[in-house]
Amino acid sequence: MTCRIITTSGDTMLKKFLVSFVVINILWTAYVLAANYVGNANTKKFHYPNCSSVREMNPNNRVEINSREEAIAQGYVPCKRCKP
């Protein structure tokens, strides 16, 4: 039987990872909430920023949209989950 002891450097690496993870989530949340709507360039659907479809969306397909009228003018259709 082996016993593994986490060293101080291991603790430091874990802390750095967790802090990085939290910072990335905060920045992503700020980005998403800055837009009134989020469009998917692939499906041409637009969503409220807190829609579960936005979390599942490929980041490369995300488009910031300022208004419902702008989304419709660009050919986007409303999401059937969040119904923006």
C-alpha positions in Angstrom: 0.0 0.0 0.0 1.3 3.4 -0.9 0.5 6.7 0.7 0.7 9.9 -1.3 1.3 13.2 0.5 0.5 16.4 -1.3 3.4 18.8 -1.0 3.2 22.5 -0.7 4.1 22.9 -4.4 1.2 20.6 -5.3 -1.2 22.7 -3.1 0.1 25.8 -4.9 -0.5 24.3 -8.3 -4.0 23.3 -7.3 -4.7 26.8 -5.9 -3.4 28.4 -9.1 -5.6 26.1 -11.2 -8.7 26.9 -9.1 -8.1 30.6 -9.2 -7.6 30.5 -13.0 -10.8 28.5 -13.4 -12.8 31.0 -11.3 -11.3 34.0 -13.2 -12.2 32.4 -16.6 -15.8 31.8 -15.4 -16.1 35.4 -14.2 -14.8 36.8 -17.5 -17.1 34.6 -19.5 -20.1 35.6 -17.4 -19.2 39.3 -17.9 -18.9 38.8 -21.6 -22.2 37.0 -21.9 -24.1 39.4 -19.7 -22.7 42.4 -21.7 -24.8 41.4 -24.7 -28.5 41.7 -24.7 -28.7 38.5 -26.9 -26.3 35.9 -28.1 -26.6 34.5 -31.6 -25.3 31.2 -33.0 -23.7 31.9 -36.4 -24.1 28.3 -37.3 -27.8 27.7 -36.5 -28.9 31.4 -37.0 -30.8 31.3 -33.7 -30.6 33.9 -31.0 -30.9 33.5 -27.3 -31.0 35.3 -23.9 -27.5 35.2 -22.5 -28.6 32.9 -19.6 -30.1 30.3 -22.0 -28.8 26.8 -21.6 -28.2 26.6 -25.3 -25.6 29.4 -25.0 -23.6 27.3 -22.5 -23.7 24.4 -25.0 -22.8 26.5 -28.0 -19.4 26.3 -29.6 -17.5 29.5 -28.7 -16.5 30.0 -32.3 -20.2 30.3 -33.3 -21.1 32.9 -30.6 -22.2 36.4 -31.9 -23.1 39.3 -29.7 -26.4 40.9 -30.7 -27.6 44.2 -29.2 -31.4 44.0 -29.9 -34.1 41.6 -31.0 -34.7 43.8 -34.1 -31.0 43.6 -35.0 -31.1 39.8 -34.7 -34.2 39.4 -36.9 -32.7 41.9 -39.4 -29.6 39.7 -39.6 -31.7 36.6 -40.3 -31.7 35.1 -36.8 -34.7 33.3 -35.4 -35.7 33.1 -31.7 -34.6 30.1 -29.7 -37.5 27.8 -28.8 -36.0 27.2 -25.3 -35.7 30.7 -23.9 -38.1 32.4 -26.3 -36.4 35.8 -26.5 
